[in-house]
Amino acid sequence: MKCSLNTFSAKRSLGILCIGTMFCLAAPLAAHAKPKAGNTTTPAPTAPPSGSTTPSNTSTANTSTAPTFQSAFSLLLSPQYGSTENTGASAKLNFSFAQQGDNVLLNLDMTNTTNGKLGLGATASTLVGVAFDMPSFLNFSLTPSGSNFTQLWKNVNLSPTNQFGTYTAGISTPRNSFEGGNANGGLKAGESTTVSFLLSGGKLNVNDVRNSFLTGFSSGGFKVAGRFQQVNAGGGSDKVVGKIQIAEPPKPRKVPEPGLGLGLVVMGGGMLYRNVRNVRRRTSVI
């Protein structure tokens, strides 16, 4: 009986071994016969439509960076500095500069600030032109900016000459002359626009150019004026003088002297010490 059992166990082991061997041999054959994942037939790419372009792997992005403008100073056109009609028409001009190769870009931001608080109290006006001086070593031209102020003037004469005189450059809406013409496309009260100039003349440095403008307007050597029309005060039009606006430094805050607080602490400590001594004395007497 023992012999039979041993024989049966040996046969069963041999059978299992044979089955395992068959499975091991069959698995590679099955794997070889089965198509590998991802090997499906891919249709050939179709040709792009006529007139279209196929993007390449080479980047065609524009790597040039836009110039960075830095605000330098502001000028305020106000009747408090002088005007022909004292209507109250006013404007603010902000000058910003940026380096562009050997040249310098100037952005002139203009805002009509007429608000009824100056002069004869005009609440409506249209700014149609601005004239100002520039350093003599500069050449200048307009660059596209999307503004209605597309007319560039050189050596602008404003009358009366004893109050205004001649300015290096002027910018206005399209008109017959800087002083005369219609107000179409001008800035009404509360409106703003930006005009861009290209400044050239040798190898310019933005800091030198900015400082030249700043020094000129700060010293009074450079002048600026604005031309207003459609004003609802005075004679209906005005020419207004401007001045540079210098930001005032913040006033220092007053800080209490340390001696006062220290004295209060000492006095409080002394009073507390005296009260404690009085309590101890009364306690010892009792």
Secondary structure as GFF3:
##gff-version 3
##sequence-region A 1 286
A	DSSP	alpha_helix	2	33	.	.	.	ID=ss1
A	DSSP	beta_strand	70	77	.	.	.	ID=ss2
A	DSSP	three_ten_helix	79	81	.	.	.	ID=ss3
A	DSSP	beta_strand	91	100	.	.	.	ID=ss4
A	DSSP	beta_strand	103	112	.	.	.	ID=ss5
A	DSSP	beta_strand	126	132	.	.	.	ID=ss6
A	DSSP	beta_strand	139	143	.	.	.	ID=ss7
A	DSSP	beta_strand	151	158	.	.	.	ID=ss8
A	DSSP	beta_strand	165	172	.	.	.	ID=ss9
A	DSSP	beta_strand	187	188	.	.	.	ID=ss10
A	DSSP	beta_strand	192	200	.	.	.	ID=ss11
A	DSSP	alpha_helix	206	219	.	.	.	ID=ss12
A	DSSP	beta_strand	224	229	.	.	.	ID=ss13
A	DSSP	beta_strand	238	245	.	.	.	ID=ss14
A	DSSP	alpha_helix	258	285	.	.	.	ID=ss15
###
